[in-house]
Amino acid sequence: MRYNTIVEKDETNILKLISAAEQFSEERFLEGIRLKRYSLYDIKETMIWVRERQQMLNREYLALMKFSETFIKSYATDNNKCFDSAYRLFNKIRSTISATSKVFKKMCPEIHRQQPEGAEKPLAIERSIFSHAHFTPDLFGLESFDKSVEELFNDLETFFTSVISTLLLCRGMINKEREVRMDSKLCLSIYRECCEESMNSIKSLVGMFDNTHLLPKSELQERKDKARQLTDFVCDNYHKHDKITFRTFILADAVKKGRNDGLTDLETTLWPNNHTKALIVRDVVKNFDNLPRVEGKRNKLCSRIIVEFIKWCDVDKSKEKTLYNDYFKDNYTGRYDTLGWTAISNERKNMADTKISDKELAESFQKALQSIKTSADDAKSNKAVGF
């Protein structure tokens, strides 16, 4: 009779494998050696095989540990055909599952009778002496066997300990995922953090969508529009979509909101969560020459005031170069020549070296804004910036 070593990729079989692995013991091991009539050669060959698989288990466990650090905090999942977590986790421990099934098969009883036609092959993990089969305890234990038998037992004990640790980690992630989906507050927090990370990873949205201003349709956007409230949408779609789908949805949603508020796509990139700030910055750039201390050497802008402006803008540090090169320089229409990014970057470094904090630089620029007077026809904009 042949045994089936294929394990379905679902949560039930995670529990089955854990239970089977936990049954391994010295008594079951010796029963398997006796019934299988293992020779010394068989013992040593199996020992080599187990040690090779142990290395594979170790690598997969380390990779799974690393994955577990970000799994729960990631709103979107890896791009798989199926977004069932057990299925996804099984795919990450293929060697572990395969090796475990083969170890169980090595200790399945030899049954030579013909299996009825059409009958399913029995599962190795359910028939193995290592797990659920009946056994007769050995009276003398490992001491009555060759030293290599004890070595193989120790190797298998380590092997099954690793298997249990790996599967328990999978089980723990599945349970935690379920808890997050039931906790609307936590799920919403993860969603918002991942939205912000997605936007911060994009230097510019300019050119990502066509000039007709038509945004791509998204299943996630449709689900969001139909949801009664944001928390319903967030909890229902947690770990249900791949990262590319989620990223596209976030970008399109951000652009849509930005355009509705009168922002350019670049402004949305720089201030995805603060559209009011974007409009204020736009006005400041327009009136930049009215500020004190703007004139530098040789009819160029002062690098210090530019650095203060950048810090006052409060964009992600990775976007400061984009803010200056693609936004400020393109929109500044004053009488002074603009500086290259190298000069600005050096000045920024000098400020950091002299222990001047970003907060102090931003506050200095805010004082510069408050020091100038504005005309009546700019009253609305000036009020927004606190002139």
Buried (B, 14 or more C-beta within 10 A) or exposed (E): BEBBBEBEBBBEBBEBBBBBBEBBBBBBBBBBBBBBEBEEEBBBEBBEBBBEBBEBBBEBBEEBEEBBEEBBEBBBBEEEEEBBBBBBBBBBBEBBBBBBBBBBBBBBBEEEEEEEEEEEEBBBBBBBBBBBBEBEEBEEEBEEBEEBBBBBBEBBBBBBEBBBBBBEBBBEBBEBBEEBBEEBEBBBBBBBEBBBBBBBEBBBBEEBBEEEEEBEEBEBBEBBEEBEEEBBBBBEBBBBBBBEBBBBBBBBBBBBBBBEEEBBBBBBBBBBEBBEBBBBBBBBBBBBEBBEBBBBEEEBBBBBBBBBBBBBBEBBEEBBBBBBBBBBBEBBEBEBEBBEBEBBBBBBEEBEEEEBEBEEBBBBBBEBBEEEEBEEEBEEBBEBBEB
